[in-house]
Amino acid sequence: MSAIMPKKRESEHGLKPGKKAKRRVRVSQQRQLSIPKDFYLALGLTDEAVMEFTGTEIIIRPATFEEVDFSADILQDLIAQGLSGQELLQEFKKIKADIPAALQSLEQETMTQPIIQGSLDDYLDALEDDEEDE
């Protein structure tokens, strides 16, 4: 009688949990590339992803919503301004309510910035030059 070895399980996407996988993909003339379907499904990607340049690699991760809470910073600033009691509470509520519009404005401003031309090093150097000019 021979022992039956259990088959190693693969995820529903065909990728083995905890194991690295590698694929060669084609980059179009417009610098676009396609993410293999099993990678896309395994990561749970949707309509956005985060790309990180490490200096030698590009890492693609699912974009996650990060809730940023500025409450402590706001309160610290308002207290430093000498506010307290109801005045502190009213000003805190006002500033807190303005945050979503400010973030949306910041996002729109960022999206109107020019696309990086040339190397990343040249772009970062230009940013440093701009900061020194201010």
C-alpha positions, 0 to 999 in steps of 0.5 A: 500500500503506498502513502498518498502525499497531499498535494500542495495547495495553491491559492484560487489565483494559481499562486502558492501562498508565501512563495515568490512568483516572477513573470516577464512582461512587455512594456509598451511604447507608452511605458505601460505594462500589464499586470498578470491576472493571477498577480492582480487577483492575488493582490486584490488590486482595483483601479489604483495601485501604489508604485515605489521606486527603490533605486533599483526596483519598482514595487507595486502595491495595492492602494489603501485608504489611509485615514489621517487624523490631524486632531492632536496637531490641531489642538496643540496649535490652537492651545499654543495660540492661547485658545481654551474652553468653548473658543477652543472647541469651536475653532477645532470643529471649524478647522476639522471640517475644512480638512476634506476640502483642503486635502481635495485641493492639495490632490488637485494641485498635485495632479496639475504638476508636470510629469517627471521628465528625465531621470528621477535624480534630475527631478529630485535635484530640481526640487532641492533647488526650488526649496533653496530658492524659497 
